[in-house]
Amino acid sequence: MARLSIRIDLGPDNRLGPGKVQLLEMIAEHGSISAAGRALGMSYRRAWLLVEALNIGFGQPLVEAQVGGKAGGGARLSPFGTDVVAHYRAIEQAAETAAAPFLARLTAAPAPDIRAKGQA
């Protein structure tokens, strides 16, 4: 089945797409950038760079550090970060609903028989 993937270009160096949103969701779920990165098969450095790019691109933190005691700190989504994820998912759902009939037509189209071309 065809699936729509949404990337939103918010500015020259600020993009939001499924990978970054999934990283944010994993940070919310796991409570740390490193655990979120591991869950997605990504290095801590890559995850941290993506979070830093998001925080800078939006001009305010989407992810905040949590000060920890014995067990150490972690990270959590800021209220703004939670809103960004919710808005992205709402845009994604609306786009999938709007595109569904067109995607169905694309996937229902018969594949051309390329063997018939060029043969006389």
Backbone hydrogen bonds, N-H to C=O, Kabsch-Sander energy under -0.5 kcal/mol:
donor,donor_aa,acceptor,acceptor_aa,energy
8,I,16,L,-3.5
9,D,7,R,-0.6
10,L,8,I,-0.9
10,L,14,N,-2.5
11,G,14,N,-1.2
14,N,11,G,-1.2
16,L,8,I,-2.5
21,V,17,G,-2.3
22,Q,18,P,-2.3
23,L,19,G,-2.1
24,L,20,K,-2.4
25,E,21,V,-2.5
26,M,22,Q,-2.3
27,I,23,L,-2.2
28,A,24,L,-2.3
29,E,25,E,-2.0
30,H,26,M,-3.1
31,G,27,I,-2.6
36,A,32,S,-1.7
37,G,33,I,-2.6
38,R,34,S,-2.5
39,A,35,A,-2.3
40,L,36,A,-1.3
41,G,38,R,-1.3
42,M,37,G,-3.2
47,A,43,S,-2.4
48,W,44,Y,-3.1
49,L,45,R,-2.7
50,L,46,R,-2.1
51,V,47,A,-2.3
52,E,48,W,-2.7
53,A,49,L,-2.4
54,L,50,L,-2.2
55,N,51,V,-2.8
56,I,52,E,-2.5
57,G,53,A,-2.9
58,F,54,L,-2.3
59,G,55,N,-0.6
59,G,56,I,-0.7
60,Q,55,N,-0.8
64,E,76,R,-3.2
66,Q,74,G,-2.5
67,V,65,A,-0.5
69,G,72,G,-0.5
72,G,69,G,-1.0
74,G,66,Q,-1.6
75,A,31,G,-2.3
76,R,64,E,-2.4
78,S,62,L,-2.5
82,T,78,S,-2.4
83,D,79,P,-2.0
84,V,80,F,-2.5
85,V,81,G,-2.2
86,A,82,T,-2.2
87,H,83,D,-2.9
88,Y,84,V,-2.6
89,R,85,V,-2.6
90,A,86,A,-2.0
91,I,87,H,-2.5
92,E,88,Y,-2.7
93,Q,89,R,-2.4
94,A,90,A,-2.4
95,A,91,I,-2.5
96,E,92,E,-2.4
97,T,93,Q,-2.3
98,A,94,A,-2.3
99,A,95,A,-2.5
100,A,96,E,-1.4
102,F,99,A,-0.6
103,L,99,A,-2.7
104,A,100,A,-2.3
105,R,101,P,-1.6
106,L,102,F,-2.0
107,T,103,L,-2.3
108,A,104,A,-1.5
109,A,105,R,-1.0
114,I,112,P,-1.2
116,A,113,D,-0.8
119,Q,116,A,-1.1
120,A,118,G,-0.5
